[in-house]
Amino acid sequence: MNKVNSSILALKSTQVVLNGELRPAQILVEDGKITQIADFKTTLSVKTEDLGDQIIMPGLVDTHVHINEPGRTEWEGFNTGTQSAAAGGITCVVDMPLNCSPVTTSAEALKQKLDALAGKLWIDCGFWGGVVPDSLDDLDELIQAGVLGVKSFTIHSGIDDFPKVEERHLSQAIDILAKYNVPYLIHAELDGEEKDPPPIGDKYQSFLKSRPKSWENDAIHMMIDLAEKAKAKGVSGKIHIVHLSSAEALPAIKSAQQRNLKLTAESCPHYLTLFAEDIPDGKTLFKCCPPIREQHNREQLWQGLNDGTISFIVSDHSPCTPTLKHIDSGDIENAWGGISSLQFGLSIIWSEAQKRGYSLPEVVNWMATEPANFSGLGHRKGKIACGYDADLVVFDEKQSYCIDPEMIKYRHKITPYEGREVCGVVKRTYVRGQMVYKDNQLLGSPRGMPILSNNKL
């Protein structure tokens, strides 16, 4: 006789992503956790839904998302941001410490963020803290409050309340963070220009030249040098380069990794699928910092993923209001720099990856398993395994669609991918065994939870 229990879920498919491969299996979920992975033909004691050959994969983990709440909810917000993530097969995000207001550089600011998100999370959400020059004295307290790590900029962040840090600040932060074994995320650009840059106007190539690869390369070399100096005094700091754009930095990163420095890097769908030669003038939706670079650079980034120098792929969803994007005027120079694509990352990357001979389990590793491991959530997120959260996605890897603004679930229906034909459709998303999304519709009410490193929530 079948058990009848709303907290029990059983799914089967001929294609389940398990341990880096696709194979037939059944998944039993009880009280939000995966409790059994059975052979496809095994008879379970509960009714099992047969999904045929639709893929069951772990929910993605996106560790680079700007939700901007509290303070700039006209840019995004927890409700719309996490709805969009669920529609894209993402079951956990880690929120960045800017561009919310206040920025998350203190335990009090983290508390305000936690208060602001109550009843709004459709998926689970962790938090990065931030380090700016004036917040170093508060860093211990911030980490103890539950952030999963912290972020700094080596260049102006775009907002004045999150100023850049200098080498002496970076060194101090590395020492503090090493005590807690959490990562230090670095927006790595150094403005080496001593003169004012030429005007950009609406010219994309002018914008590209205004933020050369050397800015990234120099900042990454600086971080490697700081890591070496820390190691020499017995400090083993985890340093992570966010949104790597310059492929010229890959050899230095790889060399540092081979010398056993704890240096990692991520890249993003826009750097892996778009290229500068194809971006028209006046199209401000393509502006981001660091910029989308040339096609040859893009190919080298894929090689960096292939050989493991780049560990994973995240969205860097950095939305703003359409007004701040200067869409109508095409003013690239003054437009906010950020790409909105949270909902479409899986389809965008899968479309490009399969052309290059990569498998879906490899994409899952880049977009679920590795970011979960990096953020300290690898014991419960990012893979289908017994004891893990039942964060599951049903995915049709063959169905294609055209990205249309009307399907967008984040706050502002704008994206540089509008009109792009992509492959792979998220059919369902489960968060801890609860279906929150099915066939382009959010289901029920927000059921996500905040995740703190100290497990207070």
C-alpha positions as CSV (number, residue, x, y, z in Angstrom):
1,M,0.0,0.0,0.0
2,N,1.4,3.4,-1.0
3,K,2.2,5.9,1.7
4,V,0.2,9.1,1.6
5,N,2.3,12.0,2.9
6,S,2.6,15.5,1.5
7,S,6.2,15.7,2.6
8,I,7.2,12.7,0.4
9,L,8.1,13.1,-3.3
10,A,9.3,10.5,-5.7
11,L,10.4,11.1,-9.3
12,K,12.0,8.9,-11.9
13,S,13.6,9.6,-15.3
14,T,15.8,7.8,-17.8
15,Q,18.1,10.8,-17.5
16,V,19.2,11.9,-14.1
17,V,22.4,13.9,-13.5
18,L,24.3,11.8,-10.9
19,N,28.0,11.9,-10.2
20,G,28.9,13.7,-13.5
21,E,26.8,11.5,-15.8
22,L,23.3,11.0,-17.1
23,R,21.7,7.7,-16.1
24,P,18.3,6.2,-15.3
25,A,17.3,6.6,-11.6
26,Q,14.6,7.3,-9.1
27,I,14.8,9.9,-6.4
28,L,13.0,9.7,-3.1
29,V,12.5,12.9,-1.1
30,E,11.3,13.1,2.5
31,D,10.9,16.3,4.4
32,G,12.9,18.3,1.9
33,K,15.9,16.0,1.8
34,I,16.9,13.3,-0.7
35,T,16.7,10.1,1.2
36,Q,17.1,7.5,-1.5
37,I,18.5,7.2,-5.0
38,A,17.2,3.9,-6.5
39,D,17.6,2.0,-9.7
40,F,15.1,3.0,-12.3
41,K,13.3,-0.3,-12.2
42,T,13.1,-0.7,-8.5
43,T,9.6,-0.7,-7.0
44,L,9.5,2.0,-4.3
45,S,7.0,2.0,-1.4
46,V,5.6,5.3,-2.6
47,K,3.9,6.4,-5.8
48,T,6.6,7.6,-8.2
49,E,6.0,10.1,-11.0
50,D,7.6,9.0,-14.2
51,L,9.1,11.9,-16.2
52,G,10.1,9.8,-19.1
53,D,13.3,11.0,-20.7
54,Q,13.1,14.6,-19.3
55,I,16.3,15.4,-17.4
56,I,16.3,15.7,-13.6
57,M,19.3,17.7,-12.5
58,P,20.3,19.5,-9.3
59,G,19.1,23.1,-8.9
60,L,21.7,25.6,-9.9
61,V,23.6,27.7,-7.4
62,D,24.3,31.3,-8.5
63,T,26.8,32.9,-6.2
64,H,26.9,36.3,-7.9
65,V,23.5,38.1,-7.8
66,H,22.8,41.8,-7.1
67,I,19.3,41.8,-5.5
68,N,19.6,45.4,-4.4
69,E,17.2,45.2,-1.4
70,P,16.8,47.1,0.8
71,G,17.3,50.6,-0.4
72,R,17.3,50.2,-4.2
73,T,14.3,48.0,-4.7
74,E,13.3,50.0,-7.8
75,W,16.3,48.2,-9.4
76,E,15.3,44.7,-8.3
77,G,14.2,43.1,-5.1
78,F,14.0,39.7,-3.3
79,N,10.6,38.8,-4.6
80,T,11.2,39.4,-8.3
81,G,14.8,38.4,-8.2
82,T,14.2,35.0,-6.7
83,Q,11.1,34.4,-8.9
84,S,13.3,34.9,-11.9
85,A,16.0,32.6,-10.5
86,A,13.4,29.8,-9.9
87,A,12.2,30.2,-13.5
88,G,15.8,29.7,-14.6
89,G,16.4,26.5,-12.6
90,I,18.3,28.3,-9.9
91,T,17.4,27.1,-6.4
92,C,20.0,29.0,-4.4
93,V,21.6,32.4,-4.9
94,V,24.2,34.3,-2.9
95,D,23.4,38.0,-2.7
96,M,26.1,40.6,-3.2
97,P,26.7,43.3,-0.6
98,L,25.9,46.1,-3.1
99,N,23.9,47.8,-4.7
100,C,21.5,47.7,-1.8
101,S,21.4,50.6,0.7
102,P,22.8,50.3,3.3
103,V,25.6,48.2,1.7
104,T,26.3,45.0,3.6
105,T,29.5,46.0,5.3
106,S,28.3,45.5,8.9
107,A,26.3,43.1,11.0
108,E,23.6,45.7,11.4
109,A,23.3,46.1,7.7
110,L,23.0,42.3,7.3
111,K,20.2,42.4,9.9
112,Q,18.4,45.1,7.9
113,K,18.7,42.9,4.8
114,L,17.3,39.9,6.6
115,D,14.4,41.9,7.9
116,A,13.7,43.2,4.4
117,L,13.5,39.8,2.7
118,A,10.9,38.3,5.1
119,G,8.2,36.5,3.1
120,K,9.8,37.3,-0.3
121,L,12.2,34.4,-1.0
122,W,11.1,31.9,-3.7
123,I,14.4,30.0,-3.4
124,D,17.1,29.8,-0.8
125,C,19.5,32.7,-0.4
126,G,22.9,33.2,1.2
127,F,24.8,36.5,1.6
128,W,28.2,37.9,0.9
129,G,29.4,40.8,3.1
130,G,31.5,43.7,1.9
131,V,34.8,45.2,2.9
132,V,35.5,48.9,2.4
133,P,38.3,50.9,4.1
134,D,36.1,52.1,6.9
135,S,34.6,48.7,7.7
136,L,37.8,46.7,8.4
137,D,37.3,47.0,12.1
138,D,33.8,45.5,11.8
139,L,34.9,42.6,9.6
140,D,35.1,39.9,12.4
141,E,31.6,40.8,13.6
142,L,30.2,40.7,10.1
143,I,31.6,37.2,9.4
144,Q,30.3,36.0,12.8
145,A,26.9,37.4,11.9
146,G,26.7,34.7,9.1
147,V,27.9,36.0,5.7
148,L,29.5,33.3,3.6
149,G,32.5,35.5,2.7
150,V,33.2,39.1,1.7
151,K,33.8,41.2,-1.4
152,S,35.9,44.3,-2.2
153,F,36.6,46.4,-5.3
154,T,40.0,47.5,-6.4
155,I,38.4,50.2,-8.5
156,H,35.4,52.5,-8.1
157,S,32.3,50.3,-7.6
158,G,29.9,52.6,-9.3
159,I,28.3,53.7,-6.1
160,D,30.0,56.0,-3.6
161,D,28.9,54.1,-0.5
162,F,31.0,51.1,-1.5
163,P,34.5,52.7,-2.1
164,K,37.5,50.8,-3.4
165,V,40.2,49.3,-1.2
166,E,44.0,49.7,-1.4
167,E,46.7,47.1,-1.0
168,R,47.0,47.7,2.7
169,H,43.3,47.1,3.2
170,L,43.4,44.0,1.1
171,S,46.3,42.6,3.2
172,Q,44.5,43.3,6.5
173,A,41.3,41.7,5.2
174,I,43.1,38.6,3.9
175,D,44.6,38.0,7.4
176,I,41.2,38.3,9.1
177,L,39.3,36.2,6.6
178,A,41.9,33.4,6.8
179,K,40.9,32.8,10.5
180,Y,37.4,31.9,9.3
181,N,38.4,30.0,6.1
182,V,35.9,32.0,4.0
183,P,36.6,33.4,0.5
184,Y,37.6,37.0,-0.3
185,L,35.8,38.0,-3.5
186,I,37.6,40.6,-5.6
187,H,36.4,42.8,-8.3
188,A,39.8,43.0,-10.0
189,E,40.4,46.1,-12.0
190,L,43.1,48.7,-11.5
191,D,42.8,52.0,-13.2
192,G,46.3,52.6,-14.4
193,E,45.6,55.7,-16.5
194,E,47.0,58.9,-15.3
195,K,45.1,61.1,-17.8
196,D,41.4,61.5,-18.3
197,P,40.0,58.9,-20.7
198,P,38.7,60.1,-24.1
199,P,34.9,60.5,-24.5
200,I,32.9,57.3,-25.1
201,G,29.5,58.6,-26.2
202,D,27.6,55.8,-27.8
203,K,30.6,53.9,-29.2
204,Y,31.0,50.4,-27.8
205,Q,34.6,50.1,-29.0
206,S,35.5,53.3,-27.3
207,F,34.0,51.9,-24.0
208,L,36.0,48.7,-24.5
209,K,39.2,50.6,-24.9
210,S,38.4,52.6,-21.8
211,R,38.7,49.5,-19.6
212,P,41.5,47.5,-21.1
213,K,42.5,43.9,-20.2
214,S,45.6,45.3,-18.5
215,W,43.4,46.7,-15.8
216,E,42.2,43.2,-14.9
217,N,45.6,41.6,-15.4
218,D,47.3,44.1,-13.1
219,A,44.7,43.7,-10.4
220,I,45.0,39.9,-10.5
221,H,48.8,40.1,-10.4
222,M,48.4,42.3,-7.3
223,M,46.1,39.8,-5.6
224,I,48.5,36.9,-6.4
225,D,51.4,38.9,-4.9
226,L,49.3,39.6,-1.8
227,A,48.5,35.9,-1.5
228,E,52.2,35.0,-1.8
229,K,53.1,37.5,1.0
230,A,50.3,36.2,3.2
231,K,51.4,32.6,2.6
232,A,55.0,33.6,3.5
233,K,53.8,34.6,7.0
234,G,51.7,31.5,7.4
235,V,48.4,33.0,6.3
236,S,46.4,30.8,3.8
237,G,43.8,33.1,2.4
238,K,41.1,32.1,-0.1
239,I,41.1,34.7,-2.9
240,H,38.5,34.6,-5.6
241,I,38.4,36.7,-8.8
242,V,34.8,37.6,-9.7
243,H,33.5,37.9,-13.3
244,L,36.8,37.2,-15.1
245,S,36.7,38.9,-18.5
246,S,40.4,39.1,-19.5
247,A,41.6,35.8,-20.8
248,E,45.2,37.2,-20.7
249,A,45.1,36.7,-16.9
250,L,44.5,32.9,-17.2
251,P,48.2,31.9,-17.2
252,A,48.9,33.9,-14.1
253,I,45.9,32.4,-12.3
254,K,46.8,28.8,-13.4
255,S,50.4,29.3,-12.3
256,A,49.2,30.5,-8.8
257,Q,46.9,27.5,-8.5
258,Q,49.8,25.2,-9.4
259,R,51.8,26.8,-6.6
260,N,49.0,25.8,-4.2
261,L,47.7,29.3,-3.7
262,K,44.0,29.3,-2.8
263,L,43.1,31.4,-5.9
264,T,39.9,30.7,-7.8
265,A,38.0,32.5,-10.6
266,E,34.5,32.6,-12.1
267,S,33.2,33.9,-15.4
268,C,29.7,34.7,-16.7
269,P,27.4,33.9,-19.5
270,H,27.9,37.3,-21.2
271,Y,31.7,36.8,-21.4
272,L,31.3,33.3,-22.7
273,T,28.5,33.8,-25.3
274,L,28.8,37.4,-26.5
275,F,31.7,39.2,-28.1
276,A,32.7,42.8,-28.8
277,E,32.8,42.6,-32.6
278,D,29.1,41.8,-32.6
279,I,27.9,44.6,-30.2
280,P,26.4,47.6,-32.1
281,D,27.0,51.2,-31.0
282,G,24.3,52.7,-28.8
283,K,23.2,49.3,-27.3
284,T,23.6,50.1,-23.6
285,L,22.1,46.8,-22.5
286,F,25.5,45.2,-23.3
287,K,27.5,47.5,-21.0
288,C,29.1,45.9,-18.0
289,C,32.3,46.2,-16.1
290,P,34.7,44.7,-16.9
291,P,33.5,44.8,-20.5
292,I,32.5,42.0,-22.9
293,R,35.7,41.5,-24.9
294,E,36.7,40.2,-28.4
295,Q,35.7,36.8,-29.8
296,H,39.2,35.4,-29.5
297,N,39.2,36.3,-25.8
298,R,35.9,34.5,-25.4
299,E,37.4,31.3,-26.9
300,Q,40.2,31.5,-24.5
301,L,37.8,31.8,-21.5
302,W,36.2,28.6,-22.7
303,Q,39.6,26.9,-22.6
304,G,40.0,28.2,-19.1
305,L,36.8,26.5,-18.1
306,N,37.9,23.4,-19.9
307,D,41.1,23.0,-18.0
308,G,39.7,24.1,-14.6
309,T,41.5,27.4,-14.3
310,I,38.0,29.0,-14.2
311,S,36.1,27.1,-11.6
312,F,32.5,28.0,-12.4
313,I,29.9,30.2,-14.1
314,V,27.6,32.7,-12.4
315,S,25.2,35.3,-13.7
316,D,26.5,38.6,-12.2
317,H,22.9,39.7,-12.5
318,S,23.3,43.5,-12.0
319,P,20.0,45.2,-12.9
320,C,19.0,48.8,-12.7
321,T,16.1,50.9,-13.9
322,P,15.6,51.4,-17.6
323,T,16.3,55.1,-17.1
324,L,19.7,54.4,-15.7
325,K,20.5,52.3,-18.7
326,H,19.9,55.2,-21.1
327,I,18.3,52.9,-23.5
328,D,16.6,55.5,-25.6
329,S,19.6,57.8,-26.0
330,G,22.2,55.0,-26.5
331,D,24.6,56.8,-24.1
332,I,27.0,54.0,-23.3
333,E,29.3,56.3,-21.5
334,N,26.8,57.3,-18.8
335,A,24.7,54.1,-18.7
336,W,24.8,51.9,-15.6
337,G,27.1,48.9,-16.2
338,G,25.4,45.6,-15.6
339,I,23.9,42.7,-17.4
340,S,20.4,41.4,-16.6
341,S,20.1,37.7,-17.5
342,L,19.4,35.8,-14.3
343,Q,16.6,33.8,-15.7
344,F,18.3,32.7,-18.9
345,G,21.8,31.7,-17.9
346,L,21.2,27.9,-18.1
347,S,19.7,28.0,-21.5
348,I,22.3,30.5,-22.8
349,I,25.3,28.4,-21.5
350,W,23.8,25.1,-22.5
351,S,23.2,26.4,-26.1
352,E,26.8,27.5,-26.4
353,A,28.4,24.5,-24.5
354,Q,26.8,21.8,-26.6
355,K,28.0,23.4,-29.8
356,R,31.5,23.0,-28.3
357,G,31.0,19.3,-27.4
358,Y,30.4,19.8,-23.6
359,S,27.9,17.6,-21.9
360,L,25.0,18.7,-19.7
361,P,26.6,17.2,-16.6
362,E,29.7,19.4,-17.2
363,V,27.4,22.4,-17.3
364,V,25.8,21.3,-14.1
365,N,29.2,21.0,-12.5
366,W,30.0,24.6,-13.6
367,M,26.7,26.1,-12.6
368,A,25.6,24.0,-9.5
369,T,28.3,21.8,-7.9
370,E,31.3,24.1,-8.1
371,P,29.6,27.3,-7.0
372,A,28.0,25.4,-4.1
373,N,31.4,24.1,-3.0
374,F,33.0,27.5,-3.3
375,S,30.3,29.2,-1.1
376,G,30.6,26.6,1.6
377,L,27.2,25.1,0.7
378,G,28.6,22.0,-1.0
379,H,27.4,19.7,1.8
380,R,23.8,20.4,1.0
381,K,23.5,22.1,-2.4
382,G,24.6,21.6,-6.0
383,K,24.2,17.8,-6.5
384,I,21.7,15.0,-6.3
385,A,22.9,12.9,-3.4
386,C,21.4,11.3,-0.3
387,G,21.2,13.8,2.6
388,Y,21.2,16.8,0.3
389,D,18.5,19.4,0.0
390,A,16.0,18.2,-2.6
391,D,16.7,21.1,-4.9
392,L,15.7,19.7,-8.3
393,V,15.1,20.9,-11.8
394,V,13.2,19.1,-14.6
395,F,14.9,20.2,-17.8
396,D,14.1,19.6,-21.5
397,E,17.5,19.9,-23.0
398,K,16.3,19.7,-26.6
399,Q,13.4,22.2,-26.7
400,S,14.4,25.7,-27.9
401,Y,12.8,29.1,-27.5
402,C,13.3,32.7,-28.3
403,I,14.0,35.0,-25.4
404,D,11.1,37.5,-25.2
405,P,10.8,40.3,-22.6
406,E,7.3,39.2,-21.8
407,M,8.6,36.0,-20.2
408,I,11.0,37.9,-17.9
409,K,10.2,37.6,-14.2
410,Y,12.8,39.9,-12.7
411,R,11.7,43.5,-12.1
412,H,12.6,45.2,-15.4
413,K,11.9,43.3,-18.6
414,I,15.2,44.2,-20.3
415,T,18.1,42.0,-21.4
416,P,20.8,42.1,-24.1
417,Y,19.6,38.6,-25.1
418,E,16.2,39.7,-26.4
419,G,15.4,37.9,-29.6
420,R,18.1,35.3,-29.1
421,E,17.2,31.7,-29.9
422,V,18.4,29.3,-27.1
423,C,18.1,25.6,-26.3
424,G,16.9,24.1,-23.1
425,V,13.7,24.8,-21.2
426,V,13.2,24.6,-17.4
427,K,10.0,22.7,-16.9
428,R,9.9,22.5,-13.1
429,T,11.9,23.8,-10.2
430,Y,11.8,22.2,-6.7
431,V,13.2,23.8,-3.6
432,R,13.8,21.4,-0.8
433,G,11.2,19.1,-2.3
434,Q,8.5,21.7,-2.9
435,M,7.6,22.6,-6.4
436,V,7.9,26.4,-6.8
437,Y,7.8,26.7,-10.6
438,K,6.2,24.8,-13.4
439,D,5.6,25.6,-17.1
440,N,6.4,29.3,-16.8
441,Q,4.3,29.8,-13.7
442,L,5.3,30.4,-10.0
443,L,3.4,28.1,-7.7
444,G,2.0,28.8,-4.2
445,S,3.9,31.4,-2.1
446,P,7.5,32.1,-1.3
447,R,9.1,29.2,0.5
448,G,12.8,30.0,0.3
449,M,15.0,30.4,3.3
450,P,17.9,32.7,4.2
451,I,21.2,30.7,4.7
452,L,23.7,32.0,7.2
453,S,27.0,30.4,7.9
454,N,26.4,30.2,11.6
455,N,23.1,28.4,11.0
456,K,21.1,30.8,13.1
457,L,18.3,30.7,10.4
